Amino acid sequence: MRIKTGIDGLDEILQGGLLSERVYLLSGPPGSGKTTFCVQYLAQGAALGEVGLYVSLVESPQNIIDDMSNYSMNVVTLIKMQKLLFADLGPRMDYGFIDDLHERGIHEHDM
């Protein structure tokens, strides 16, 4: 079974998407699109009823949300629907970030 990535052209190259129950590693220099790929993939899954979790080890979730809000992936809406979740396991350890988003809502500039 293949899982669509939601990325135009890539699913065609991959003959319908990524194989299920496989592990994939994205690698590349800063700015090569790794974060965008991952969030777009999770947003595609959310559009199909799945729940996705983005685990960040370096970038703060708020920065990722801010950056991805420039695209038409409806990141803020998916977060509010609890279909797209972010966890920060980096050195800052922003404990409670997801709870804080739910309590406060997303920053007004994200809407």
N, CA, C and O atoms as CSV, one atom per row, in Angstrom:
chain,resi,resn,atom,element,x,y,z
A,1,MET,N,N,0.848,-1.172,0.000
A,1,MET,CA,C,0.000,0.000,0.000
A,1,MET,C,C,0.899,1.242,0.000
A,1,MET,O,O,1.938,1.271,0.659
A,2,ARG,N,N,0.483,2.255,-0.743
A,2,ARG,CA,C,1.247,3.500,-0.827
A,2,ARG,C,C,0.471,4.630,-0.157
A,2,ARG,O,O,-0.760,4.662,-0.179
A,3,ILE,N,N,1.223,5.555,0.440
A,3,ILE,CA,C,0.630,6.700,1.123
A,3,ILE,C,C,1.034,7.947,0.359
A,3,ILE,O,O,2.222,8.213,0.175
A,4,LYS,N,N,0.044,8.712,-0.086
A,4,LYS,CA,C,0.326,9.932,-0.837
A,4,LYS,C,C,1.006,10.962,0.049
A,4,LYS,O,O,0.674,11.114,1.225
A,5,THR,N,N,1.964,11.664,-0.540
A,5,THR,CA,C,2.675,12.704,0.201
A,5,THR,C,C,1.949,14.037,0.147
A,5,THR,O,O,2.142,14.890,1.014
A,6,GLY,N,N,1.116,14.219,-0.869
A,6,GLY,CA,C,0.452,15.505,-1.054
A,6,GLY,C,C,1.320,16.492,-1.809
A,6,GLY,O,O,0.961,17.663,-1.931
A,7,ILE,N,N,2.450,16.042,-2.315
A,7,ILE,CA,C,3.378,16.914,-3.035
A,7,ILE,C,C,3.241,16.629,-4.521
A,7,ILE,O,O,3.502,15.521,-4.989
A,8,ASP,N,N,2.822,17.666,-5.257
A,8,ASP,CA,C,2.600,17.530,-6.698
A,8,ASP,C,C,3.818,16.935,-7.389
A,8,ASP,O,O,4.938,17.409,-7.201
A,9,GLY,N,N,3.604,15.919,-8.173
A,9,GLY,CA,C,4.660,15.299,-8.955
A,9,GLY,C,C,5.420,14.214,-8.216
A,9,GLY,O,O,5.823,13.224,-8.826
A,10,LEU,N,N,5.625,14.375,-6.912
A,10,LEU,CA,C,6.400,13.382,-6.163
A,10,LEU,C,C,5.678,12.047,-6.096
A,10,LEU,O,O,6.298,10.996,-6.260
A,11,ASP,N,N,4.377,12.079,-5.856
A,11,ASP,CA,C,3.629,10.822,-5.778
A,11,ASP,C,C,3.686,10.067,-7.108
A,11,ASP,O,O,3.717,8.836,-7.123
A,12,GLU,N,N,3.699,10.793,-8.209
A,12,GLU,CA,C,3.822,10.147,-9.518
A,12,GLU,C,C,5.184,9.468,-9.646
A,12,GLU,O,O,5.272,8.321,-10.083
A,13,ILE,N,N,6.242,10.179,-9.262
A,13,ILE,CA,C,7.594,9.616,-9.328
A,13,ILE,C,C,7.700,8.379,-8.441
A,13,ILE,O,O,8.379,7.413,-8.790
A,14,LEU,N,N,7.031,8.414,-7.300
A,14,LEU,CA,C,7.080,7.314,-6.334
A,14,LEU,C,C,6.032,6.237,-6.619
A,14,LEU,O,O,5.800,5.353,-5.795
A,15,GLN,N,N,5.412,6.318,-7.774
A,15,GLN,CA,C,4.389,5.347,-8.205
A,15,GLN,C,C,3.211,5.283,-7.237
A,15,GLN,O,O,2.708,4.204,-6.921
A,16,GLY,N,N,2.776,6.461,-6.770
A,16,GLY,CA,C,1.594,6.541,-5.924
A,16,GLY,C,C,1.854,7.020,-4.513
A,16,GLY,O,O,0.904,7.283,-3.776
A,17,GLY,N,N,3.085,7.140,-4.120
A,17,GLY,CA,C,3.401,7.631,-2.778
A,17,GLY,C,C,4.431,6.772,-2.079
A,17,GLY,O,O,5.073,5.921,-2.692
A,18,LEU,N,N,4.579,7.006,-0.790
A,18,LEU,CA,C,5.534,6.263,0.031
A,18,LEU,C,C,4.944,4.915,0.428
A,18,LEU,O,O,3.735,4.794,0.629
A,19,LEU,N,N,5.789,3.916,0.538
A,19,LEU,CA,C,5.327,2.610,0.992
A,19,LEU,C,C,4.987,2.676,2.474
A,19,LEU,O,O,5.732,3.260,3.261
A,20,SER,N,N,3.875,2.083,2.850
A,20,SER,CA,C,3.492,2.088,4.265
A,20,SER,C,C,4.418,1.170,5.056
A,20,SER,O,O,5.046,0.266,4.505
A,21,GLU,N,N,4.485,1.423,6.346
A,21,GLU,CA,C,5.277,0.644,7.290
A,21,GLU,C,C,6.762,0.607,6.933
A,21,GLU,O,O,7.443,-0.396,7.148
A,22,ARG,N,N,7.244,1.713,6.388
A,22,ARG,CA,C,8.668,1.865,6.084
A,22,ARG,C,C,9.179,3.104,6.814
A,22,ARG,O,O,8.392,3.975,7.185
A,23,VAL,N,N,10.463,3.185,7.015
A,23,VAL,CA,C,11.090,4.346,7.630
A,23,VAL,C,C,11.803,5.113,6.536
A,23,VAL,O,O,12.546,4.534,5.744
A,24,TYR,N,N,11.573,6.426,6.494
A,24,TYR,CA,C,12.200,7.284,5.500
A,24,TYR,C,C,12.987,8.360,6.226
A,24,TYR,O,O,12.555,8.873,7.258
A,25,LEU,N,N,14.144,8.697,5.679
A,25,LEU,CA,C,14.988,9.735,6.248
A,25,LEU,C,C,15.165,10.832,5.212
A,25,LEU,O,O,15.573,10.569,4.081
A,26,LEU,N,N,14.855,12.068,5.604
A,26,LEU,CA,C,15.101,13.222,4.743
A,26,LEU,C,C,16.402,13.855,5.177
A,26,LEU,O,O,16.641,14.056,6.368
A,27,SER,N,N,17.231,14.165,4.219
A,27,SER,CA,C,18.521,14.752,4.521
A,27,SER,C,C,18.788,15.888,3.547
A,27,SER,O,O,18.399,15.828,2.381
A,28,GLY,N,N,19.445,16.909,4.033
A,28,GLY,CA,C,19.798,18.015,3.161
A,28,GLY,C,C,20.261,19.204,3.974
A,28,GLY,O,O,20.091,19.243,5.192
A,29,PRO,N,N,20.849,20.173,3.291
A,29,PRO,CA,C,21.333,21.365,3.989
A,29,PRO,C,C,20.170,22.259,4.424
A,29,PRO,O,O,19.039,22.070,3.976
A,30,PRO,N,N,20.447,23.230,5.295
A,30,PRO,CA,C,19.397,24.176,5.690
A,30,PRO,C,C,18.793,24.842,4.459
A,30,PRO,O,O,19.502,25.242,3.536
A,31,GLY,N,N,17.472,24.950,4.469
A,31,GLY,CA,C,16.775,25.609,3.374
A,31,GLY,C,C,16.448,24.715,2.201
A,31,GLY,O,O,15.944,25.195,1.185
A,32,SER,N,N,16.723,23.423,2.313
A,32,SER,CA,C,16.466,22.520,1.182
A,32,SER,C,C,15.033,22.011,1.129
A,32,SER,O,O,14.657,21.349,0.161
A,33,GLY,N,N,14.220,22.303,2.146
A,33,GLY,CA,C,12.803,21.946,2.112
A,33,GLY,C,C,12.403,20.769,2.981
A,33,GLY,O,O,11.297,20.250,2.832
A,34,LYS,N,N,13.260,20.339,3.873
A,34,LYS,CA,C,12.940,19.187,4.720
A,34,LYS,C,C,11.714,19.450,5.597
A,34,LYS,O,O,10.810,18.618,5.665
A,35,THR,N,N,11.682,20.588,6.255
A,35,THR,CA,C,10.550,20.930,7.125
A,35,THR,C,C,9.279,21.090,6.315
A,35,THR,O,O,8.221,20.597,6.706
A,36,THR,N,N,9.381,21.777,5.190
A,36,THR,CA,C,8.206,21.970,4.332
A,36,THR,C,C,7.666,20.626,3.855
A,36,THR,O,O,6.455,20.406,3.862
A,37,PHE,N,N,8.552,19.732,3.445
A,37,PHE,CA,C,8.137,18.396,3.016
A,37,PHE,C,C,7.374,17.697,4.135
A,37,PHE,O,O,6.284,17.168,3.918
A,38,CYS,N,N,7.955,17.698,5.331
A,38,CYS,CA,C,7.343,16.983,6.452
A,38,CYS,C,C,5.979,17.556,6.835
A,38,CYS,O,O,5.023,16.807,7.035
A,39,VAL,N,N,5.890,18.867,6.934
A,39,VAL,CA,C,4.617,19.477,7.315
A,39,VAL,C,C,3.576,19.251,6.215
A,39,VAL,O,O,2.406,19.008,6.511
A,40,GLN,N,N,3.991,19.330,4.962
A,40,GLN,CA,C,3.047,19.082,3.870
A,40,GLN,C,C,2.557,17.636,3.908
A,40,GLN,O,O,1.374,17.378,3.684
A,41,TYR,N,N,3.437,16.714,4.184
A,41,TYR,CA,C,3.061,15.303,4.307
A,41,TYR,C,C,2.065,15.109,5.451
A,41,TYR,O,O,1.061,14.416,5.292
A,42,LEU,N,N,2.345,15.720,6.602
A,42,LEU,CA,C,1.436,15.614,7.743
A,42,LEU,C,C,0.095,16.282,7.459
A,42,LEU,O,O,-0.950,15.777,7.868
A,43,ALA,N,N,0.121,17.416,6.759
A,43,ALA,CA,C,-1.122,18.111,6.407
A,43,ALA,C,C,-1.959,17.258,5.451
A,43,ALA,O,O,-3.186,17.236,5.552
A,44,GLN,N,N,-1.305,16.558,4.528
A,44,GLN,CA,C,-2.005,15.650,3.619
A,44,GLN,C,C,-2.693,14.550,4.411
A,44,GLN,O,O,-3.855,14.233,4.161
A,45,GLY,N,N,-1.976,13.970,5.366
A,45,GLY,CA,C,-2.569,12.937,6.209
A,45,GLY,C,C,-3.736,13.469,7.019
A,45,GLY,O,O,-4.754,12.793,7.170
A,46,ALA,N,N,-3.587,14.688,7.546
A,46,ALA,CA,C,-4.669,15.298,8.331
A,46,ALA,C,C,-5.905,15.514,7.468
A,46,ALA,O,O,-7.031,15.345,7.936
A,47,ALA,N,N,-5.698,15.883,6.219
A,47,ALA,CA,C,-6.826,16.080,5.303
A,47,ALA,C,C,-7.572,14.768,5.052
A,47,ALA,O,O,-8.746,14.772,4.681
A,48,LEU,N,N,-6.886,13.661,5.255
A,48,LEU,CA,C,-7.497,12.335,5.075
A,48,LEU,C,C,-7.953,11.725,6.397
A,48,LEU,O,O,-8.311,10.549,6.447
A,49,GLY,N,N,-7.940,12.534,7.486
A,49,GLY,CA,C,-8.447,12.080,8.774
A,49,GLY,C,C,-7.410,11.551,9.744
A,49,GLY,O,O,-7.759,11.141,10.851
A,50,GLU,N,N,-6.156,11.548,9.361
A,50,GLU,CA,C,-5.084,11.076,10.248
A,50,GLU,C,C,-4.665,12.189,11.209
A,50,GLU,O,O,-4.937,13.364,10.963
A,51,VAL,N,N,-4.011,11.817,12.289
A,51,VAL,CA,C,-3.405,12.771,13.204
A,51,VAL,C,C,-1.900,12.669,13.010
A,51,VAL,O,O,-1.340,11.573,13.000
A,52,GLY,N,N,-1.239,13.833,12.854
A,52,GLY,CA,C,0.198,13.842,12.630
A,52,GLY,C,C,0.926,14.572,13.733
A,52,GLY,O,O,0.420,15.553,14.279
A,53,LEU,N,N,2.115,14.096,14.062
A,53,LEU,CA,C,2.955,14.708,15.084
A,53,LEU,C,C,4.292,15.081,14.469
A,53,LEU,O,O,4.995,14.233,13.919
A,54,TYR,N,N,4.638,16.366,14.568
A,54,TYR,CA,C,5.942,16.844,14.118
A,54,TYR,C,C,6.803,17.013,15.354
A,54,TYR,O,O,6.483,17.815,16.232
A,55,VAL,N,N,7.890,16.266,15.427
A,55,VAL,CA,C,8.801,16.349,16.559
A,55,VAL,C,C,10.019,17.152,16.114
A,55,VAL,O,O,10.722,16.771,15.178
A,56,SER,N,N,10.254,18.260,16.793
A,56,SER,CA,C,11.366,19.135,16.448
A,56,SER,C,C,12.492,18.971,17.458
A,56,SER,O,O,12.266,18.938,18.668
A,57,LEU,N,N,13.709,18.868,16.934
A,57,LEU,CA,C,14.879,18.759,17.793
A,57,LEU,C,C,15.705,20.030,17.788
A,57,LEU,O,O,16.567,20.222,18.645
A,58,VAL,N,N,15.440,20.909,16.813
A,58,VAL,CA,C,16.245,22.124,16.677
A,58,VAL,C,C,15.365,23.370,16.631
A,58,VAL,O,O,15.477,24.243,17.492
A,59,GLU,N,N,14.506,23.453,15.649
A,59,GLU,CA,C,13.673,24.640,15.422
A,59,GLU,C,C,12.493,24.654,16.392
A,59,GLU,O,O,11.920,23.607,16.692
A,60,SER,N,N,12.134,25.836,16.879
A,60,SER,CA,C,10.982,25.918,17.779
A,60,SER,C,C,9.700,25.682,16.984
A,60,SER,O,O,9.587,26.121,15.840
A,61,PRO,N,N,8.738,24.989,17.588
A,61,PRO,CA,C,7.475,24.765,16.894
A,61,PRO,C,C,6.810,26.063,16.430
A,61,PRO,O,O,6.222,26.102,15.350
A,62,GLN,N,N,6.898,27.118,17.231
A,62,GLN,CA,C,6.256,28.370,16.828
A,62,GLN,C,C,6.882,28.918,15.549
A,62,GLN,O,O,6.168,29.441,14.693
A,63,ASN,N,N,8.204,28.807,15.402
A,63,ASN,CA,C,8.852,29.254,14.164
A,63,ASN,C,C,8.387,28.429,12.967
A,63,ASN,O,O,8.164,28.967,11.883
A,64,ILE,N,N,8.245,27.136,13.168
A,64,ILE,CA,C,7.770,26.267,12.084
A,64,ILE,C,C,6.350,26.643,11.712
A,64,ILE,O,O,6.024,26.753,10.530
A,65,ILE,N,N,5.504,26.841,12.707
A,65,ILE,CA,C,4.109,27.232,12.446
A,65,ILE,C,C,4.075,28.561,11.705
A,65,ILE,O,O,3.330,28.713,10.737
A,66,ASP,N,N,4.872,29.518,12.148
A,66,ASP,CA,C,4.927,30.820,11.478
A,66,ASP,C,C,5.345,30.661,10.020
A,66,ASP,O,O,4.713,31.225,9.126
A,67,ASP,N,N,6.407,29.893,9.778
A,67,ASP,CA,C,6.899,29.701,8.410
A,67,ASP,C,C,5.891,28.960,7.534
A,67,ASP,O,O,5.683,29.336,6.381
A,68,MET,N,N,5.277,27.932,8.056
A,68,MET,CA,C,4.346,27.118,7.264
A,68,MET,C,C,3.013,27.831,7.031
A,68,MET,O,O,2.259,27.465,6.129
A,69,SER,N,N,2.728,28.842,7.838
A,69,SER,CA,C,1.488,29.601,7.652
A,69,SER,C,C,1.519,30.439,6.378
A,69,SER,O,O,0.491,30.960,5.947
A,70,ASN,N,N,2.702,30.567,5.777
A,70,ASN,CA,C,2.817,31.282,4.501
A,70,ASN,C,C,2.353,30.437,3.321
A,70,ASN,O,O,2.204,30.951,2.212
A,71,TYR,N,N,2.125,29.157,3.548
A,71,TYR,CA,C,1.669,28.247,2.500
A,71,TYR,C,C,0.188,27.948,2.700
A,71,TYR,O,O,-0.392,28.299,3.727
A,72,SER,N,N,-0.409,27.305,1.725
A,72,SER,CA,C,-1.846,27.001,1.797
A,72,SER,C,C,-2.099,25.614,2.381
A,72,SER,O,O,-2.911,24.852,1.857
A,73,MET,N,N,-1.403,25.294,3.465
A,73,MET,CA,C,-1.574,23.983,4.090
A,73,MET,C,C,-2.557,24.016,5.256
A,73,MET,O,O,-2.857,22.971,5.834
A,74,ASN,N,N,-3.057,25.183,5.608
A,74,ASN,CA,C,-4.017,25.333,6.709
A,74,ASN,C,C,-3.468,24.807,8.034
A,74,ASN,O,O,-4.185,24.152,8.791
A,75,VAL,N,N,-2.212,25.090,8.308
A,75,VAL,CA,C,-1.544,24.579,9.506
A,75,VAL,C,C,-2.275,24.994,10.777
A,75,VAL,O,O,-2.510,24.164,11.656
A,76,VAL,N,N,-2.631,26.250,10.879
A,76,VAL,CA,C,-3.290,26.739,12.094
A,76,VAL,C,C,-4.626,26.026,12.305
A,76,VAL,O,O,-4.953,25.626,13.422
A,77,THR,N,N,-5.381,25.875,11.243
A,77,THR,CA,C,-6.668,25.172,11.338
A,77,THR,C,C,-6.467,23.726,11.768
A,77,THR,O,O,-7.200,23.223,12.619
A,78,LEU,N,N,-5.478,23.055,11.184
A,78,LEU,CA,C,-5.210,21.658,11.540
A,78,LEU,C,C,-4.776,21.532,12.993
A,78,LEU,O,O,-5.110,20.545,13.649
A,79,ILE,N,N,-4.043,22.504,13.507
A,79,ILE,CA,C,-3.651,22.490,14.919
A,79,ILE,C,C,-4.886,22.642,15.796
A,79,ILE,O,O,-5.053,21.914,16.774
A,80,LYS,N,N,-5.746,23.586,15.443
A,80,LYS,CA,C,-6.962,23.800,16.238
A,80,LYS,C,C,-7.865,22.575,16.228
A,80,LYS,O,O,-8.552,22.297,17.210
A,81,MET,N,N,-7.865,21.838,15.109
A,81,MET,CA,C,-8.668,20.615,14.990
A,81,MET,C,C,-7.976,19.416,15.658
A,81,MET,O,O,-8.526,18.315,15.688
A,82,GLN,N,N,-6.779,19.638,16.187
A,82,GLN,CA,C,-5.969,18.599,16.813
A,82,GLN,C,C,-5.636,17.473,15.837
A,82,GLN,O,O,-5.558,16.304,16.215
A,83,LYS,N,N,-5.443,17.850,14.581
A,83,LYS,CA,C,-5.021,16.901,13.548
A,83,LYS,C,C,-3.533,17.019,13.271
A,83,LYS,O,O,-2.928,16.105,12.709
A,84,LEU,N,N,-2.939,18.142,13.663
A,84,LEU,CA,C,-1.513,18.374,13.485
A,84,LEU,C,C,-0.951,18.872,14.811
A,84,LEU,O,O,-1.344,19.927,15.309
A,85,LEU,N,N,-0.034,18.105,15.370
A,85,LEU,CA,C,0.542,18.413,16.674
A,85,LEU,C,C,2.040,18.656,16.522
A,85,LEU,O,O,2.685,18.106,15.630
A,86,PHE,N,N,2.578,19.487,17.406
A,86,PHE,CA,C,4.009,19.785,17.402
A,86,PHE,C,C,4.571,19.509,18.787
A,86,PHE,O,O,3.953,19.842,19.798
A,87,ALA,N,N,5.752,18.895,18.824
A,87,ALA,CA,C,6.451,18.658,20.081
A,87,ALA,C,C,7.892,19.126,19.914
A,87,ALA,O,O,8.539,18.826,18.911
A,88,ASP,N,N,8.380,19.854,20.892
A,88,ASP,CA,C,9.747,20.360,20.869
A,88,ASP,C,C,10.579,19.541,21.844
A,88,ASP,O,O,10.386,19.624,23.057
A,89,LEU,N,N,11.501,18.753,21.314
A,89,LEU,CA,C,12.383,17.956,22.152
A,89,LEU,C,C,13.814,18.479,22.108
A,89,LEU,O,O,14.760,17.792,22.495
A,90,GLY,N,N,13.948,19.710,21.625
A,90,GLY,CA,C,15.261,20.324,21.516
A,90,GLY,C,C,15.772,20.816,22.858
A,90,GLY,O,O,15.147,20.588,23.894
A,91,PRO,N,N,16.890,21.481,22.832
A,91,PRO,CA,C,17.527,21.927,24.074
A,91,PRO,C,C,16.679,22.909,24.887
A,91,PRO,O,O,16.888,23.050,26.092
A,92,ARG,N,N,15.728,23.586,24.242
A,92,ARG,CA,C,14.866,24.523,24.970
A,92,ARG,C,C,13.833,23.791,25.799
A,92,ARG,O,O,13.399,24.280,26.842
A,93,MET,N,N,13.437,22.601,25.325
A,93,MET,CA,C,12.419,21.792,25.993
A,93,MET,C,C,11.215,22.640,26.371
A,93,MET,O,O,10.956,22.862,27.554
A,94,ASP,N,N,10.495,23.105,25.395
A,94,ASP,CA,C,9.312,23.927,25.620
A,94,ASP,C,C,8.164,23.066,26.152
A,94,ASP,O,O,7.184,22.817,25.451
A,95,TYR,N,N,8.299,22.625,27.383
A,95,TYR,CA,C,7.249,21.799,27.983
A,95,TYR,C,C,5.937,22.568,28.003
A,95,TYR,O,O,5.904,23.765,28.289
A,96,GLY,N,N,4.872,21.868,27.696
A,96,GLY,CA,C,3.562,22.478,27.740
A,96,GLY,C,C,3.225,23.307,26.519
A,96,GLY,O,O,2.192,23.976,26.507
A,97,PHE,N,N,4.067,23.288,25.480
A,97,PHE,CA,C,3.811,24.125,24.303
A,97,PHE,C,C,2.459,23.794,23.669
A,97,PHE,O,O,1.691,24.698,23.341
A,98,ILE,N,N,2.168,22.513,23.498
A,98,ILE,CA,C,0.907,22.127,22.867
A,98,ILE,C,C,-0.261,22.534,23.754
A,98,ILE,O,O,-1.258,23.058,23.258
A,99,ASP,N,N,-0.152,22.298,25.071
A,99,ASP,CA,C,-1.216,22.713,25.986
A,99,ASP,C,C,-1.405,24.221,25.941
A,99,ASP,O,O,-2.532,24.717,25.968
A,100,ASP,N,N,-0.293,24.945,25.872
A,100,ASP,CA,C,-0.347,26.400,25.822
A,100,ASP,C,C,-1.065,26.867,24.557
A,100,ASP,O,O,-1.838,27.824,24.603
A,101,LEU,N,N,-0.816,26.196,23.421
A,101,LEU,CA,C,-1.511,26.553,22.181
A,101,LEU,C,C,-3.022,26.382,22.336
A,101,LEU,O,O,-3.804,27.221,21.888
A,102,HIS,N,N,-3.412,25.295,22.970
A,102,HIS,CA,C,-4.839,25.035,23.136
A,102,HIS,C,C,-5.495,26.025,24.092
A,102,HIS,O,O,-6.631,26.447,23.876
A,103,GLU,N,N,-4.780,26.392,25.142
A,103,GLU,CA,C,-5.342,27.320,26.124
A,103,GLU,C,C,-5.454,28.740,25.569
A,103,GLU,O,O,-6.462,29.416,25.778
A,104,ARG,N,N,-4.411,29.189,24.858
A,104,ARG,CA,C,-4.374,30.557,24.355
A,104,ARG,C,C,-4.909,30.674,22.942
A,104,ARG,O,O,-5.253,31.772,22.504
A,105,GLY,N,N,-4.985,29.578,22.227
A,105,GLY,CA,C,-5.241,29.666,20.799
A,105,GLY,C,C,-3.927,30.033,20.130
A,105,GLY,O,O,-2.935,30.314,20.803
A,106,ILE,N,N,-3.923,30.030,18.849
A,106,ILE,CA,C,-2.727,30.380,18.096
A,106,ILE,C,C,-2.552,31.893,18.157
A,106,ILE,O,O,-3.534,32.629,18.259
A,107,HIS,N,N,-1.301,32.361,18.094
A,107,HIS,CA,C,-1.064,33.805,18.062
A,107,HIS,C,C,-1.923,34.448,16.982
A,107,HIS,O,O,-2.097,33.887,15.900
A,108,GLU,N,N,-2.450,35.608,17.277
A,108,GLU,CA,C,-3.325,36.281,16.330
A,108,GLU,C,C,-2.673,36.523,14.990
A,108,GLU,O,O,-3.359,36.503,13.968
A,109,HIS,N,N,-1.353,36.755,14.956
A,109,HIS,CA,C,-0.701,36.998,13.668
A,109,HIS,C,C,-0.625,35.724,12.826
A,109,HIS,O,O,-0.286,35.793,11.645
A,110,ASP,N,N,-0.933,34.563,13.409
A,110,ASP,CA,C,-0.918,33.305,12.657
A,110,ASP,C,C,-2.247,33.060,11.929
A,110,ASP,O,O,-2.332,32.190,11.062
A,111,MET,N,N,-3.248,33.806,12.276
A,111,MET,CA,C,-4.575,33.545,11.691
A,111,MET,C,C,-4.773,34.254,10.391
A,111,MET,O,O,-5.834,34.134,9.778
